[in-house]
Amino acid sequence: MNKADRIKRTRVPAVDPKLADRLPPGQALTERFPILHEGEVPVYDMEKWDLKVFGEGVKEVVLTYEQIKQMPQTTIKVDIHCVTRWSRFDNHFTGVKFSDFLKEIGVTPKSKYVMLHADHDYTANIALDDLLKEDVLLAHSFEGEPLTAKHGWPLRLVVPHLYFWKSVKWIRGFEVIDENQPGFWEQNGFHLNADPFKEERFSGEDLPIPEDEWERKDFD
């Protein structure tokens, strides 16, 4: 049974009506920060680490970690929502806004879509308009401290208005693409768009589904 099917078979949390403006349908509020990912946690030689921007109509740019840390820094306070049905309020991430990042490297994509690339050959698709929202961040720190390795150090994407699988850990590349194409989880039963307030969890028919699998996961 794949992950999407497991989520479809678990219980759906009831949402407190007092939190309905912040807590999407079918989500459970937690103060913990569950750790969920595929594969082993990468180990990096930071002298060899880089981040690439490439693809349709874009001249390839390759950046070091120090170059990214020297860009304008922003701290955001956001709520995050995982497709496995947990949500966590008032999270502080620090890093470079994606819109500032593009300005710093002088890239103006003409296409509407981007494929996100991370280590372990992980991919996720996303619309450029989603990346350009003001609270989308290339984050290196959480709550004033460097990200832990399990939460995506040295760099992760934070896209708080979408389910958190779009907030790719261990980000290594942004590929500009002509047409919207499914990434890793999107090829395995998850929605192309991932708006939590529309419950865009799954591809295919819209099913009422929950997930308490995260309650059995590790936490930081």
Disulfide bonds with the S-S distance in Angstrom:
none
